[in-house]
Amino acid sequence: MKDSSVQSSVPNRWIMAGAAFVMQLALGAVYAWSVFLTPVMKLYNVSKPQANLTFTITLVALGITAGFGGYFNSRFGPRTIAMVAGTLYGLGVFLASFVSPNITLLYLTYGVIGGIGLGLGYIVALATLIKWFPDRRGFITGLAVAGFGGGAAITGPIAANLLLPSLKLNTTFLVLGITYFVIVVAAAQFFRRAPEGYAPAGWTPTAQQQTVRSTREYTLGEALRTPRWYVLWLILALNVTAGAALISVAAPLAHDFTGVTLGVASALVVTISIFNGVGRLFWGWVSDFIGRPFTFLSLFVIQIVAFALMPLIGQGQFALLFIPASIIGLCYGGGFGTMPAFAADFFGPKNAGTIYGAMLTAWSAGAIVGPTLIASVDFRTALYIIAAIMAVSTILPLVARALARRQIAAAQAAAGR
């Protein structure tokens, strides 16, 4: 039983969850990138792959930094690291307003500096809330990243319909950089460390939770020596590959397929963003009931159909495009909402921030492969290729499930000795 004095001294964990959600809305604005794609191509006089490389570099920097962010969060505390994250993210976007027409400097400012801030901020929310919510692990990880998925739903239309037409690209980056800094740093003030071994008053794990959760706390080094970590890494990388490909070109793809203007096509960016955010919360919640392996199996199967049907949509059928695009956004977000809990199940919550942070290098890998693929060949061919990748991916959740059962059986056998 937890000491009542300890329970009464802790801050309201739901306030921290709300602050994390707001912070992630600002961070997740990065998913509105396709709105900036055409303006970047024109202002910097570069090709679509060159312009889209900015988005790829941003996600690569995010994924790499998140691995270190988990350690820094444990070392310096969530409030400090979240403030550093907001400063770097805002600074990167702010500085991007001064670098045209040098595309290399755009990669450095928006991509590297901004991406480092994103990586630090993203992992802080997850690492902190996993420890504060052992009773709602799937739901809270979904909530923690739902804001990230939904951020573009706010930034996309504001940038496309208000900022870019009136202020143009450079001033838009300046305004957004300042805004991101203020929001993230303000939200950081509510973050606190969870007490060691924290659990809500009166809560104990259910029998089902005890059968799927690791009975030991792995360090990052120990996790990296198990095949389970690499299977989870590959599952996440492949799910990111599919979703990041569509997100990176959503607006121009809608224009190419259906003939609508880029301004109208921004509605698709908003829709994908909304479903991206909803998917993180929805699938994270579902995974608490059907398990993480079956959740990812569902995500892959659903995306096979969605990606295979999208190329059949043609001129004048913009409304139809929303159906597969929304489904893909839902599944893309679902991967991020489910995987943190999956990693905590396999390796324990104590070092989950560091372990999952390192796993987010899969985000970097998927962010390279997906956008590069869809920008290198015609859109319809790329979508069919991604559908095939999703079909092959369906085996991995079953492998993960088998590894989990083996882990549980081994732990039970050791306990019975």
KENULO-970941 format. One record per residue (C-alpha): x, z, y; chain; residue number from 1. Coordinates in steps of 0.25 Angstrom, whole numbers, plus 5000, padded with zeros to 4 digits. Each point is the difference from the previous one (the first is absolute). Layout:
BEGIN
@x->X; z->Z; y->Y; chaine->A; num->NUM;
...
This chain:
BEGIN
@x->5000; z->5000; y->5000; chaine->A; num->1;
@x->5005; z->4996; y->5014; chaine->A; num->2;
@x->5003; z->5012; y->5010; chaine->A; num->3;
@x->4988; z->5000; y->5009; chaine->A; num->4;
@x->5009; z->5003; y->5012; chaine->A; num->5;
@x->5007; z->4987; y->4997; chaine->A; num->6;
@x->4987; z->4992; y->4999; chaine->A; num->7;
@x->4995; z->5005; y->5013; chaine->A; num->8;
@x->5013; z->4997; y->5007; chaine->A; num->9;
@x->5001; z->4985; y->4997; chaine->A; num->10;
@x->4994; z->4990; y->5010; chaine->A; num->11;
@x->4988; z->4992; y->4997; chaine->A; num->12;
@x->5004; z->4989; y->4990; chaine->A; num->13;
@x->4989; z->4991; y->5004; chaine->A; num->14;
@x->5004; z->5000; y->5015; chaine->A; num->15;
@x->5014; z->4995; y->4995; chaine->A; num->16;
@x->4993; z->4989; y->4991; chaine->A; num->17;
@x->4992; z->4995; y->5012; chaine->A; num->18;
@x->5013; z->5000; y->5009; chaine->A; num->19;
@x->5007; z->4992; y->4988; chaine->A; num->20;
@x->4988; z->4990; y->5000; chaine->A; num->21;
@x->5001; z->4998; y->5015; chaine->A; num->22;
@x->5015; z->4998; y->4999; chaine->A; num->23;
@x->4999; z->4990; y->4989; chaine->A; num->24;
@x->4990; z->4992; y->5009; chaine->A; num->25;
@x->5011; z->4998; y->5010; chaine->A; num->26;
@x->5011; z->4997; y->4989; chaine->A; num->27;
@x->4990; z->4990; y->4992; chaine->A; num->28;
@x->4999; z->4991; y->5012; chaine->A; num->29;
@x->5012; z->4993; y->4995; chaine->A; num->30;
@x->4990; z->4993; y->4990; chaine->A; num->31;
@x->4994; z->4993; y->5012; chaine->A; num->32;
@x->5013; z->4991; y->5000; chaine->A; num->33;
@x->4993; z->4987; y->4997; chaine->A; num->34;
@x->4993; z->5001; y->5014; chaine->A; num->35;
@x->5014; z->4999; y->5006; chaine->A; num->36;
@x->5005; z->4989; y->4990; chaine->A; num->37;
@x->4997; z->4988; y->5008; chaine->A; num->38;
@x->5003; z->5006; y->5014; chaine->A; num->39;
@x->5014; z->5004; y->4994; chaine->A; num->40;
@x->5002; z->4986; y->4995; chaine->A; num->41;
@x->4997; z->4994; y->5014; chaine->A; num->42;
@x->5007; z->5009; y->5008; chaine->A; num->43;
@x->5013; z->5001; y->4992; chaine->A; num->44;
@x->4999; z->4985; y->4995; chaine->A; num->45;
@x->5002; z->5003; y->4986; chaine->A; num->46;
@x->4993; z->4996; y->4987; chaine->A; num->47;
@x->4989; z->5008; y->4992; chaine->A; num->48;
@x->5010; z->5005; y->4990; chaine->A; num->49;
@x->5010; z->5005; y->5011; chaine->A; num->50;
@x->4989; z->5007; y->5008; chaine->A; num->51;
@x->4994; z->5006; y->4987; chaine->A; num->52;
@x->5014; z->5006; y->4997; chaine->A; num->53;
@x->4997; z->5010; y->5011; chaine->A; num->54;
@x->4989; z->5006; y->4992; chaine->A; num->55;
@x->5008; z->4999; y->4987; chaine->A; num->56;
@x->5012; z->5008; y->5007; chaine->A; num->57;
@x->4990; z->5010; y->5005; chaine->A; num->58;
@x->4995; z->5003; y->4986; chaine->A; num->59;
@x->5014; z->5000; y->4994; chaine->A; num->60;
@x->5005; z->5010; y->5010; chaine->A; num->61;
@x->4987; z->5008; y->4998; chaine->A; num->62;
@x->5002; z->5000; y->4985; chaine->A; num->63;
@x->5015; z->5004; y->5000; chaine->A; num->64;
@x->4998; z->5011; y->5010; chaine->A; num->65;
@x->4989; z->5006; y->4993; chaine->A; num->66;
@x->5010; z->5004; y->4989; chaine->A; num->67;
@x->5008; z->5008; y->5010; chaine->A; num->68;
@x->4988; z->5005; y->5007; chaine->A; num->69;
@x->4996; z->5008; y->4989; chaine->A; num->70;
@x->5013; z->5008; y->5000; chaine->A; num->71;
@x->5000; z->5001; y->5015; chaine->A; num->72;
@x->4986; z->5006; y->4999; chaine->A; num->73;
@x->5004; z->5010; y->4991; chaine->A; num->74;
@x->5013; z->5003; y->5008; chaine->A; num->75;
@x->4994; z->5001; y->5014; chaine->A; num->76;
@x->4985; z->5001; y->4998; chaine->A; num->77;
@x->4989; z->4991; y->5002; chaine->A; num->78;
@x->4998; z->5002; y->5015; chaine->A; num->79;
@x->5014; z->4996; y->5004; chaine->A; num->80;
@x->5001; z->4988; y->4991; chaine->A; num->81;
@x->4986; z->4995; y->5005; chaine->A; num->82;
@x->5004; z->5001; y->5015; chaine->A; num->83;
@x->5013; z->4992; y->4997; chaine->A; num->84;
@x->4991; z->4990; y->4992; chaine->A; num->85;
@x->4991; z->4998; y->5013; chaine->A; num->86;
@x->5012; z->4999; y->5009; chaine->A; num->87;
@x->5007; z->4989; y->4992; chaine->A; num->88;
@x->4987; z->4992; y->4997; chaine->A; num->89;
@x->4996; z->5000; y->5014; chaine->A; num->90;
@x->5014; z->4997; y->5005; chaine->A; num->91;
@x->5001; z->4988; y->4990; chaine->A; num->92;
@x->4987; z->4994; y->5005; chaine->A; num->93;
@x->5003; z->5003; y->5014; chaine->A; num->94;
@x->5014; z->4994; y->5000; chaine->A; num->95;
@x->4994; z->4987; y->4993; chaine->A; num->96;
@x->4993; z->4997; y->5013; chaine->A; num->97;
@x->5014; z->4997; y->5007; chaine->A; num->98;
@x->5007; z->4992; y->4990; chaine->A; num->99;
@x->4994; z->4986; y->5000; chaine->A; num->100;
@x->5004; z->4989; y->4997; chaine->A; num->101;
@x->5010; z->5006; y->4991; chaine->A; num->102;
@x->4994; z->5001; y->4986; chaine->A; num->103;
@x->5012; z->5009; y->4994; chaine->A; num->104;
@x->4997; z->5011; y->5011; chaine->A; num->105;
@x->4985; z->4999; y->4996; chaine->A; num->106;
@x->5004; z->5003; y->4985; chaine->A; num->107;
@x->5009; z->5012; y->5005; chaine->A; num->108;
@x->4990; z->5006; y->5010; chaine->A; num->109;
@x->4986; z->4998; y->4994; chaine->A; num->110;
@x->5006; z->4998; y->4985; chaine->A; num->111;
@x->5011; z->5010; y->4998; chaine->A; num->112;
@x->4998; z->5011; y->5011; chaine->A; num->113;
@x->4985; z->4999; y->4999; chaine->A; num->114;
@x->5000; z->5000; y->4985; chaine->A; num->115;
@x->5009; z->5012; y->4999; chaine->A; num->116;
@x->4990; z->5008; y->5008; chaine->A; num->117;
@x->4989; z->4995; y->4991; chaine->A; num->118;
@x->5007; z->5004; y->4987; chaine->A; num->119;
@x->5002; z->5014; y->5005; chaine->A; num->120;
@x->4986; z->5002; y->5005; chaine->A; num->121;
@x->4994; z->4994; y->4988; chaine->A; num->122;
@x->5006; z->5009; y->4990; chaine->A; num->123;
@x->4999; z->5013; y->5008; chaine->A; num->124;
@x->4985; z->5000; y->5000; chaine->A; num->125;
@x->5000; z->4998; y->4984; chaine->A; num->126;
@x->5011; z->5010; y->4997; chaine->A; num->127;
@x->4993; z->5010; y->5009; chaine->A; num->128;
@x->4986; z->4999; y->4995; chaine->A; num->129;
@x->5003; z->4999; y->4985; chaine->A; num->130;
@x->5005; z->5014; y->5001; chaine->A; num->131;
@x->4988; z->5005; y->5008; chaine->A; num->132;
@x->4990; z->4994; y->4991; chaine->A; num->133;
@x->5003; z->5002; y->4985; chaine->A; num->134;
@x->4985; z->5000; y->4997; chaine->A; num->135;
@x->4997; z->4987; y->5006; chaine->A; num->136;
@x->5013; z->4992; y->4997; chaine->A; num->137;
@x->4994; z->4986; y->4999; chaine->A; num->138;
@x->4990; z->5001; y->5011; chaine->A; num->139;
@x->5010; z->5006; y->5010; chaine->A; num->140;
@x->5011; z->4990; y->4998; chaine->A; num->141;
@x->4989; z->4989; y->5002; chaine->A; num->142;
@x->4996; z->5007; y->5013; chaine->A; num->143;
@x->5014; z->5001; y->5004; chaine->A; num->144;
@x->5003; z->4986; y->5000; chaine->A; num->145;
@x->4985; z->4995; y->5003; chaine->A; num->146;
@x->5004; z->5000; y->5014; chaine->A; num->147;
@x->5012; z->4991; y->4998; chaine->A; num->148;
@x->4991; z->4990; y->4993; chaine->A; num->149;
@x->4990; z->5000; y->5011; chaine->A; num->150;
@x->5009; z->5000; y->5012; chaine->A; num->151;
@x->4999; z->4985; y->5002; chaine->A; num->152;
@x->4985; z->5001; y->5001; chaine->A; num->153;
@x->5002; z->5006; y->5013; chaine->A; num->154;
@x->5013; z->4993; y->5005; chaine->A; num->155;
@x->4997; z->4986; y->4995; chaine->A; num->156;
@x->4987; z->4997; y->5008; chaine->A; num->157;
@x->5006; z->5007; y->5013; chaine->A; num->158;
@x->5013; z->4992; y->4999; chaine->A; num->159;
@x->4993; z->4987; y->4997; chaine->A; num->160;
@x->4988; z->5001; y->5009; chaine->A; num->161;
@x->5005; z->5009; y->5012; chaine->A; num->162;
@x->5015; z->5002; y->5001; chaine->A; num->163;
@x->5006; z->4986; y->4995; chaine->A; num->164;
@x->4991; z->4991; y->5009; chaine->A; num->165;
@x->5002; z->5008; y->5012; chaine->A; num->166;
@x->5014; z->5007; y->4999; chaine->A; num->167;
@x->5007; z->4990; y->4990; chaine->A; num->168;
@x->5009; z->5004; y->4989; chaine->A; num->169;
@x->5011; z->5008; y->5007; chaine->A; num->170;
@x->4991; z->5009; y->5008; chaine->A; num->171;
@x->4991; z->5002; y->4988; chaine->A; num->172;
@x->5012; z->5006; y->4993; chaine->A; num->173;
@x->5004; z->5008; y->5012; chaine->A; num->174;
@x->4986; z->5006; y->5000; chaine->A; num->175;
@x->4999; z->5002; y->4985; chaine->A; num->176;
@x->5013; z->5007; y->4999; chaine->A; num->177;
@x->4997; z->5011; y->5010; chaine->A; num->178;
@x->4986; z->5002; y->4994; chaine->A; num->179;
@x->5006; z->5001; y->4986; chaine->A; num->180;
@x->5010; z->5010; y->5005; chaine->A; num->181;
@x->4990; z->5009; y->5007; chaine->A; num->182;
@x->4990; z->5000; y->4988; chaine->A; num->183;
@x->5011; z->5003; y->4989; chaine->A; num->184;
@x->5007; z->5011; y->5008; chaine->A; num->185;
@x->4987; z->5007; y->5004; chaine->A; num->186;
@x->4995; z->5000; y->4985; chaine->A; num->187;
@x->5014; z->5006; y->4995; chaine->A; num->188;
@x->4997; z->5013; y->5008; chaine->A; num->189;
@x->4990; z->5004; y->4989; chaine->A; num->190;
@x->5009; z->4998; y->4988; chaine->A; num->191;
@x->5005; z->5012; y->4993; chaine->A; num->192;
@x->5007; z->5003; y->4986; chaine->A; num->193;
@x->4992; z->5005; y->4989; chaine->A; num->194;
@x->5004; z->5013; y->4994; chaine->A; num->195;
@x->5008; z->4999; y->4987; chaine->A; num->196;
@x->4990; z->4998; y->4988; chaine->A; num->197;
@x->4988; z->5000; y->5009; chaine->A; num->198;
@x->4986; z->4999; y->4994; chaine->A; num->199;
@x->4986; z->5002; y->5007; chaine->A; num->200;
@x->4994; z->5014; y->4998; chaine->A; num->201;
@x->4993; z->5001; y->4986; chaine->A; num->202;
@x->5005; z->4986; y->4995; chaine->A; num->203;
@x->5006; z->4997; y->4987; chaine->A; num->204;
@x->5003; z->4987; y->4994; chaine->A; num->205;
@x->4989; z->4994; y->4990; chaine->A; num->206;
@x->5003; z->4998; y->4986; chaine->A; num->207;
@x->5000; z->4985; y->5002; chaine->A; num->208;
@x->5010; z->5001; y->5012; chaine->A; num->209;
@x->5009; z->5009; y->4991; chaine->A; num->210;
@x->5001; z->4989; y->4990; chaine->A; num->211;
@x->5004; z->4989; y->5009; chaine->A; num->212;
@x->5010; z->5008; y->5009; chaine->A; num->213;
@x->5014; z->5002; y->4998; chaine->A; num->214;
@x->5003; z->5015; y->4996; chaine->A; num->215;
@x->5014; z->4999; y->5007; chaine->A; num->216;
@x->5005; z->4996; y->5014; chaine->A; num->217;
@x->5010; z->4988; y->4999; chaine->A; num->218;
@x->5010; z->4997; y->5010; chaine->A; num->219;
@x->5002; z->4986; y->5005; chaine->A; num->220;
@x->5013; z->4999; y->4992; chaine->A; num->221;
@x->4992; z->5004; y->4987; chaine->A; num->222;
@x->4988; z->4991; y->5003; chaine->A; num->223;
@x->5010; z->4988; y->5002; chaine->A; num->224;
@x->5005; z->5003; y->4986; chaine->A; num->225;
@x->4986; z->4998; y->4994; chaine->A; num->226;
@x->4993; z->4986; y->4997; chaine->A; num->227;
@x->4988; z->5006; y->5006; chaine->A; num->228;
@x->5005; z->4999; y->5014; chaine->A; num->229;
@x->5004; z->4985; y->4998; chaine->A; num->230;
@x->4986; z->4996; y->4994; chaine->A; num->231;
@x->4993; z->5007; y->5012; chaine->A; num->232;
@x->5010; z->4993; y->5010; chaine->A; num->233;
@x->4997; z->4986; y->4994; chaine->A; num->234;
@x->4984; z->5003; y->5000; chaine->A; num->235;
@x->5001; z->5003; y->5015; chaine->A; num->236;
@x->5009; z->4988; y->5003; chaine->A; num->237;
@x->4991; z->4990; y->4993; chaine->A; num->238;
@x->4988; z->5006; y->5007; chaine->A; num->239;
@x->5007; z->4999; y->5013; chaine->A; num->240;
@x->5005; z->4986; y->4998; chaine->A; num->241;
@x->4985; z->4995; y->4998; chaine->A; num->242;
@x->4994; z->5007; y->5012; chaine->A; num->243;
@x->5012; z->4999; y->5010; chaine->A; num->244;
@x->5000; z->4985; y->4997; chaine->A; num->245;
@x->4985; z->4998; y->5005; chaine->A; num->246;
@x->5002; z->5010; y->5012; chaine->A; num->247;
@x->5012; z->4993; y->5005; chaine->A; num->248;
@x->4992; z->4987; y->5002; chaine->A; num->249;
@x->4986; z->5004; y->5001; chaine->A; num->250;
@x->4997; z->4994; y->5013; chaine->A; num->251;
@x->5007; z->4987; y->4998; chaine->A; num->252;
@x->4995; z->4999; y->4986; chaine->A; num->253;
@x->4985; z->5001; y->5005; chaine->A; num->254;
@x->5003; z->4989; y->5011; chaine->A; num->255;
@x->5006; z->4991; y->4989; chaine->A; num->256;
@x->4989; z->5002; y->4990; chaine->A; num->257;
@x->4988; z->5000; y->5008; chaine->A; num->258;
@x->5004; z->4994; y->5014; chaine->A; num->259;
@x->4996; z->5012; y->5008; chaine->A; num->260;
@x->5009; z->5004; y->5013; chaine->A; num->261;
@x->5010; z->5011; y->4998; chaine->A; num->262;
@x->4992; z->5009; y->5009; chaine->A; num->263;
@x->4988; z->4999; y->4991; chaine->A; num->264;
@x->5009; z->5001; y->4988; chaine->A; num->265;
@x->5005; z->5014; y->5005; chaine->A; num->266;
@x->4986; z->5005; y->4995; chaine->A; num->267;
@x->5006; z->4998; y->4986; chaine->A; num->268;
@x->5012; z->5008; y->5004; chaine->A; num->269;
@x->4991; z->5011; y->5004; chaine->A; num->270;
@x->4992; z->4999; y->4987; chaine->A; num->271;
@x->5012; z->5001; y->4991; chaine->A; num->272;
@x->5005; z->5012; y->5008; chaine->A; num->273;
@x->4987; z->5007; y->4998; chaine->A; num->274;
@x->4999; z->4998; y->4985; chaine->A; num->275;
@x->5015; z->5003; y->4999; chaine->A; num->276;
@x->4997; z->5014; y->5006; chaine->A; num->277;
@x->4987; z->5002; y->4992; chaine->A; num->278;
@x->5008; z->4996; y->4988; chaine->A; num->279;
@x->5010; z->5010; y->5001; chaine->A; num->280;
@x->4990; z->5011; y->5001; chaine->A; num->281;
@x->4990; z->4994; y->4990; chaine->A; num->282;
@x->5010; z->4997; y->4989; chaine->A; num->283;
@x->5008; z->5013; y->5002; chaine->A; num->284;
@x->4987; z->5007; y->4998; chaine->A; num->285;
@x->4996; z->4992; y->4988; chaine->A; num->286;
@x->5014; z->5002; y->4994; chaine->A; num->287;
@x->4996; z->5015; y->4999; chaine->A; num->288;
@x->4989; z->4997; y->4990; chaine->A; num->289;
@x->5005; z->4988; y->4992; chaine->A; num->290;
@x->5015; z->5002; y->5001; chaine->A; num->291;
@x->5011; z->4993; y->5007; chaine->A; num->292;
@x->5003; z->4990; y->4989; chaine->A; num->293;
@x->4986; z->4995; y->4999; chaine->A; num->294;
@x->4999; z->4999; y->5015; chaine->A; num->295;
@x->5012; z->4991; y->5001; chaine->A; num->296;
@x->4995; z->4992; y->4988; chaine->A; num->297;
@x->4987; z->4998; y->5008; chaine->A; num->298;
@x->5007; z->4996; y->5012; chaine->A; num->299;
@x->5008; z->4989; y->4993; chaine->A; num->300;
@x->4988; z->4994; y->4993; chaine->A; num->301;
@x->4992; z->4999; y->5012; chaine->A; num->302;
@x->5011; z->4993; y->5008; chaine->A; num->303;
@x->5001; z->4990; y->4990; chaine->A; num->304;
@x->4986; z->4995; y->5003; chaine->A; num->305;
@x->5001; z->5002; y->5015; chaine->A; num->306;
@x->5013; z->4992; y->5001; chaine->A; num->307;
@x->4995; z->4989; y->4991; chaine->A; num->308;
@x->4987; z->4998; y->5007; chaine->A; num->309;
@x->5006; z->5000; y->5014; chaine->A; num->310;
@x->5006; z->4986; y->5000; chaine->A; num->311;
@x->4986; z->4994; y->4997; chaine->A; num->312;
@x->4996; z->5003; y->5014; chaine->A; num->313;
@x->5000; z->4989; y->5010; chaine->A; num->314;
@x->4996; z->4995; y->5014; chaine->A; num->315;
@x->4988; z->5007; y->5006; chaine->A; num->316;
@x->5000; z->5011; y->4990; chaine->A; num->317;
@x->5006; z->5011; y->5008; chaine->A; num->318;
@x->4990; z->5010; y->4996; chaine->A; num->319;
@x->5003; z->4998; y->4985; chaine->A; num->320;
@x->5014; z->5003; y->5002; chaine->A; num->321;
@x->4997; z->5015; y->5004; chaine->A; num->322;
@x->4996; z->5002; y->4985; chaine->A; num->323;
@x->5013; z->4998; y->4993; chaine->A; num->324;
@x->5008; z->5005; y->5012; chaine->A; num->325;
@x->4992; z->5013; y->5001; chaine->A; num->326;
@x->5002; z->5002; y->4985; chaine->A; num->327;
@x->5015; z->4998; y->5001; chaine->A; num->328;
@x->5001; z->5009; y->5012; chaine->A; num->329;
@x->4993; z->5011; y->4992; chaine->A; num->330;
@x->5009; z->4998; y->4988; chaine->A; num->331;
@x->5013; z->5000; y->5009; chaine->A; num->332;
@x->4996; z->5013; y->5006; chaine->A; num->333;
@x->4996; z->5006; y->4987; chaine->A; num->334;
@x->5014; z->4999; y->4995; chaine->A; num->335;
@x->5005; z->5008; y->5011; chaine->A; num->336;
@x->4989; z->5010; y->4999; chaine->A; num->337;
@x->5003; z->5002; y->4985; chaine->A; num->338;
@x->5015; z->4999; y->4998; chaine->A; num->339;
@x->5004; z->5013; y->5007; chaine->A; num->340;
@x->4991; z->5008; y->4991; chaine->A; num->341;
@x->5005; z->4992; y->4988; chaine->A; num->342;
@x->5014; z->5004; y->5004; chaine->A; num->343;
@x->4996; z->5014; y->5002; chaine->A; num->344;
@x->4993; z->5001; y->4986; chaine->A; num->345;
@x->5013; z->4994; y->4993; chaine->A; num->346;
@x->5010; z->5008; y->5008; chaine->A; num->347;
@x->4994; z->5012; y->5006; chaine->A; num->348;
@x->4996; z->5003; y->5015; chaine->A; num->349;
@x->5012; z->5007; y->5005; chaine->A; num->350;
@x->5009; z->4988; y->5002; chaine->A; num->351;
@x->4989; z->4990; y->5000; chaine->A; num->352;
@x->5003; z->4996; y->5014; chaine->A; num->353;
@x->5015; z->4997; y->4997; chaine->A; num->354;
@x->4996; z->4993; y->4987; chaine->A; num->355;
@x->4989; z->4992; y->5005; chaine->A; num->356;
@x->5008; z->4997; y->5013; chaine->A; num->357;
@x->5010; z->4993; y->4991; chaine->A; num->358;
@x->4989; z->4993; y->4992; chaine->A; num->359;
@x->4996; z->4994; y->5013; chaine->A; num->360;
@x->5012; z->4990; y->4999; chaine->A; num->361;
@x->4989; z->4993; y->4992; chaine->A; num->362;
@x->4993; z->4998; y->5013; chaine->A; num->363;
@x->5012; z->4993; y->5006; chaine->A; num->364;
@x->5002; z->4991; y->4987; chaine->A; num->365;
@x->4985; z->4996; y->5001; chaine->A; num->366;
@x->5001; z->4998; y->5015; chaine->A; num->367;
@x->5011; z->4990; y->4997; chaine->A; num->368;
@x->4995; z->4992; y->4988; chaine->A; num->369;
@x->4985; z->4999; y->5005; chaine->A; num->370;
@x->5001; z->4995; y->5014; chaine->A; num->371;
@x->5012; z->4992; y->4997; chaine->A; num->372;
@x->4992; z->4993; y->4988; chaine->A; num->373;
@x->4988; z->4997; y->5008; chaine->A; num->374;
@x->5008; z->4995; y->5012; chaine->A; num->375;
@x->5009; z->4991; y->4992; chaine->A; num->376;
@x->4989; z->4992; y->4992; chaine->A; num->377;
@x->4986; z->4995; y->5004; chaine->A; num->378;
@x->4990; z->5011; y->5000; chaine->A; num->379;
@x->4991; z->4996; y->4989; chaine->A; num->380;
@x->5012; z->4998; y->4990; chaine->A; num->381;
@x->5005; z->5014; y->5004; chaine->A; num->382;
@x->4987; z->5007; y->4998; chaine->A; num->383;
@x->4999; z->4994; y->4985; chaine->A; num->384;
@x->5015; z->5005; y->4998; chaine->A; num->385;
@x->4996; z->5014; y->5005; chaine->A; num->386;
@x->4988; z->5000; y->4990; chaine->A; num->387;
@x->5009; z->4997; y->4989; chaine->A; num->388;
@x->5009; z->5011; y->5004; chaine->A; num->389;
@x->4988; z->5010; y->5000; chaine->A; num->390;
@x->4997; z->4995; y->4986; chaine->A; num->391;
@x->5014; z->5004; y->4995; chaine->A; num->392;
@x->4999; z->5013; y->5007; chaine->A; num->393;
@x->4989; z->5005; y->4992; chaine->A; num->394;
@x->5009; z->5005; y->4989; chaine->A; num->395;
@x->5007; z->5010; y->5009; chaine->A; num->396;
@x->4989; z->5010; y->5002; chaine->A; num->397;
@x->4999; z->5001; y->4984; chaine->A; num->398;
@x->5015; z->5002; y->4999; chaine->A; num->399;
@x->4999; z->5011; y->5010; chaine->A; num->400;
@x->4988; z->5007; y->4993; chaine->A; num->401;
@x->5008; z->4999; y->4987; chaine->A; num->402;
@x->5012; z->5006; y->5006; chaine->A; num->403;
@x->4991; z->5011; y->5006; chaine->A; num->404;
@x->4994; z->5004; y->4987; chaine->A; num->405;
@x->5014; z->5000; y->4994; chaine->A; num->406;
@x->5005; z->5010; y->5011; chaine->A; num->407;
@x->4988; z->5009; y->4997; chaine->A; num->408;
@x->5002; z->5000; y->4985; chaine->A; num->409;
@x->5015; z->5003; y->5002; chaine->A; num->410;
@x->4997; z->5012; y->5009; chaine->A; num->411;
@x->4989; z->5005; y->4991; chaine->A; num->412;
@x->5009; z->4999; y->4988; chaine->A; num->413;
@x->5011; z->5007; y->5008; chaine->A; num->414;
@x->4991; z->5011; y->5004; chaine->A; num->415;
@x->4995; z->5002; y->4985; chaine->A; num->416;
@x->5014; z->5003; y->4995; chaine->A; num->417;
